[in-house]
Amino acid sequence: MTQVTGATSAASSGTTSASQSLSSNYELFLSLLTTQIQYQDPLDPLDSAEYTKQLVQYSSVEQAIQSNQHLAKMVEAMQAGQASSYVNYIGSDITASGGTATLSNGKASWSFGAAKDATGSIDIKDSAGNTVYSKEVSVSAGSNSFDWDGRNNSGGTAPDGAYTISFNLKDGSGSKVNPSAEIKGVVDGLDLSTDTPVLKIGDLTVPVSAVRTVKAVSS
């Protein structure tokens, strides 16, 4: 009889431990329940109220696990739908927040907003931070754009690649003006290998969250 009592105690202990991890495996709960019934002490059977309580608990665990499985499938379906929608960006002309644009076929473009009329210089820097082109400009308050044909300060042509625009502008009172830059380009690729989907414009990567406008490319 001692062996039966010991087995019952072990099963009860296992049940308590499993109950602390309700999301692990429902089959484990069924196995514990079957074992507990099989090795019950005939002279001291499990109280019917306690037995019913455990059955309700197991049922709740099963429902919770099934709900989690359904939610996981819903999340997968939503992610698949989002991935499909991101593919629609390919071939589209976009603007996105950020100061780095791709020089391709002798053209790189930026848009930027200025809070005030200002004068000063615009500098274009390569990926190493070297200034390859500078130009004195006057900008108006509001939306502006800057197109670069790839010519550098030496009169040569810069190689295709990623370049960053920077501003050294001041208003009429001499206060510095810091425009907010946006890039423009045609999306030619999509990277879904990370948590944040990334669009590709040549060698340039643009997070989808940075996109501000999208339009079809004119034929």
N, C-alpha and C positions, 0 to 999 in steps of 0.2 A: 504493500500500500504506500510505503514511503516513496517508491519510485514513481508511482502515479502522481502523488502530490508534488514531487519535485518537477515532473514534466509540466504539470499545470502551472506551477510557479514560473517556470522558464517561459512558457507561452505567454503568461500575463505580462512578464517583464518585456518580452519582445513586442507585445501589443502596445505597451506604454511608449516604448522607444519609437515604434513606427508612427504612432499618433502625433509625435512631435515633428514629423516630416510628411505632412499630408499630401504633398505634391509629388512624392517619389514614384510609387508604383502601386496601382490598385491591385494587381495580382498578388503582391506581397500581403496586403490586408486580407484577401480571401484565403490565402494559405495559412495565415496566423489564426484566422477564425476557425477554419477547418481543424487545425491542430488543437486548438483550445477545446473544441467540442469532442474531438477524438480522445483526448487525455483527461477529460473531466473526471474528478473524483466522484464516483457514484454516491458516496456517503455525504458529500458536501458539494452538490451541483451548483453551478452558477445561478445566482438569483435571476429570475425571469425578467425583472425590471432592468437589471444591469445588462442582461443579454440583449434585450430590446434596444437599450440605449446604444450598445455597440453596433447593432445592426443599422440603426439610424445614422450613426457616425460613419460607418463604411459606405452607406448609400450617399451621404453628403460628399465624401471624398471622391466617389466615382463621378458624381455630377460636376464637382469642381475640376477634375481632370479632363472630363469631356468638354467642359466650357473652355478650358485653356487651349485644348486642341482645336476647337472651332475658331477661337480668337486668333490662334497662330495661322490657321488657313486663311482667315480674313485679311490678316496683315500681309501675308504672302501675295494674295490676290491684289491688294492695294498697291504693293510695291511693284508688282508686274505691270499693273496699269500705269503707274507713274513712269516706269522705265519706257513703256511704249510711247507715252506722251513726250518724253525727252527726245526721242528719235526725231520727232517733228521739227526740232531745232535745226537739224542738219540741212544745209543749203539756205538757211535764212540769214538775213542781215540783222545783226543785233547791236544794241548799245548796252554797255555794262559798266558799273562803277569800278574805277581803278585807273591808274596812270600808266599801265604797261600795255602797249599795242604791238602788233606784229608788222614789221616792214616786209612786204611781199610785192614783187613785180614793180618796185619803185614807188610804193605808196603805203603810208601809215596814217591813220586818222584818229584824232581825239576830239571829244566835245567837252566843254567845261563851262561852269557857271561862275560868274563873278558878282560879288555883292555890290561893287561900285565900279565906276569908270576908273581905269588904271593904265599906267604905262610902265615899261620895264622890258625884261627879256624873258624869252622862253628857251629853255635848254632841253636838248634831247640826249639822253645818256644810254650807253650800251649796258649789257648785263653785268659788266664788271664795274659799273659806276662811273666810267669815263665819259666826259662830255664830248660828243661827236659833232654836235651842231647847236648853234645859238642864233637867235634872231631877236632884234629889237621890235617890240610890238606896242600897239595901243589897243586896249580891249574896252568894250562897253559893258555896262552893268546888264546882267541877264545872261542869256545863252550865247556861247561863242563856239567856234570850231577851229581846229588847226590841222592842216594837211601837210605832210612832209614827203618830199619826193626821194628821200634817201641820200641827198647830197650832203657831204660833211663839210666841216669848216675849211678843209684843205682843197675843196673843189672836186674831190673824188666822190666815189659812190660807196656808201656803206653796204655791207653784206646783209642779205635777208636775215631776219631774226627778231628777237624781242627787244624793244626799246621803251624807255620810260621818260615821260614828260615831267618837267619840273618848272616852277614859276618863280620869278623874282620881280614882283610887281608892287607898285605903290600908288595910292590915290593922290589927289591934288594936295592933300595936307601932309603927305609924306608917310602916311600910315601904310603898313604892309597889307596887301590884299592876297588872300589864299584861296584861289579858285578850287572848286571840286571837279576833278577830272573824270571823264567817262571815255571808254574805248569803243570803237566801231569796227565791225568786220563780219565776214561770212563764216558761219560755223561749218567746219568740214569734218568734225569728228566728235565722239562722245565717249567718256570714260565712266563706267559704272562700277569699277572695282573698289571704290572707297565708299564710306558712309554718305559722303556728299557728292552727288553727281557733278561731273565736270565737263564742260564743253571745250572743244578744241578749235582754235583759230590758228592754223599753222602750228608753230611751236608754242603758242600761247595757251594757257589753261585758264578758263573762266568758270568759277562756281556758278551753278544755275541760280543760286540765291542772289547773285550780283547783277543778273540781267534786268535791265530797265525797260527796253523796248524790243519788239521783234516785228520784222516785216519781210515780206517776200522779196526776193531779189528780182529786180527788173530784167526782163528778157532783152 
